Amino acid sequence: MTIDSLELGPIRPPSEASSLLLRVTRNCSWNRCKFCHIYKGKRFELRPVADIKQDILAVKAIQDKLKEAALKAGYGGEIEAAAAAILNNPLSETHFNVALWLYHGGTSAFLQDANTLIMPTPDLVEVIKFLKETLPSITRITSYGRSKTAAKKKLTELKALHEAGLDRLHIGLESGYDPLLAYMDKGVTAADHIAGGKKIVASGISLSEYVLLGMGGKKMWREHATETARVLNEINADFIRVRTLTIKEGMPLYGEVKSGQFIRASDEEIVAEEKRLIENLDCRSNFVSDHITNLLQEIEGRLPDDKEQMLAVIDRFQSLSAEERQNFRLGRRIGIYAALDDLNDASKHGLVAQAVAKVAKNGKVDEEIIYSFMERFI
């Protein structure tokens, strides 16, 4: 590894698109969830603190070079302009990561991979402090974690992480229904979710909980929605972020779908599930639908104030004719529609109608076709 390169993990939340990515742990400490393929076949490792610090110094070296380039190019102190030039022709993934971060202000960092929280607390505190000292423009640091790991941490440890500079944790709650959590081999219970989530909230760290719509399939969707809402009400997280189950080869769940052991819910059934979830939410959280896999991505708002507004979006979709619901579903899945209002765009509607005519049999689009279009986005 050279002085101006650093190790990067495979993913980050959509909300961290402009954050500096720093790999603190490798892969996933659990790595058994049936619905995930990201880290399968890869061993979890804690990276040495010295190696992480070297990566931080590599970021500083690239930043310093960009500042020097900005001055030579006549940009003055405008490092964003030099960063934009790098983005157009990056030397490496490392340079792209740093340039994108600087282009967006250089204020946030995301610590990878799937469960940074499992690091010994003193080590993680040391990393966070070194990061802020070396790159003082950073004012916001976030990371992924697991509920069970948070539940096992002492509240004093989580508070120490917050005081060091950890601002937010992203937790994959997925569901609050114990039989479903067990079936998906999530390695956590509803009680673990509640204990870990409440401890994070109490520490002062902002909490973002992720819910996986469709995870219950056709069999457990009602319990999935109701019990997930119950758990979220107990936690009262800052954010509830929804995703829709998408299944690809490489996931343990893929084989169970092929064998018929797990029967996927359709888009319309998942919309009914989301309605049940929202109806049962009684917390003060921001409900966010920031992922392209969600059919109705416009369902967003602050609970409880915006609950009726969010439910109105669902009611609007469900009140459409069967033909129009199908048109919207396919149009959304092939990337033509972004929101229900796009149905009123005659040009877009016509394009989708043509697509429906091409793939439909006896006027109906098969669910497998819908699923296949969804899979392109993960």
Secondary structure by P-SEA (a helix, b strand, c coil): ccccbbbbcccccccccccccccccccccccccccccccccbbbbbccaaaaaaaaaaaaaaaaaaaaaaaaacccccaaaaaaaaaaccccaaaaaaaaaaaacccbbbbcccccccccaaaaaaaaaaaaaaccccccccccccaaaaaaccaaaaaaaaaacccbbbbccccccaaaaaaacccccaaaaaaaaaaaaaaccbbbbbbbccccccccaaaaaaaaaaaaaaacccbbbbbcccccccccaaaaaaaccbbbbcaaaaaaaaaaaaaacccbbbbbcccccccccccccccccaaaaaaaaaaaaaaccaaaaaaaaaaaaacccccccccccaaaaaaaaaaaaaccccccccaaaaaaaaaccc
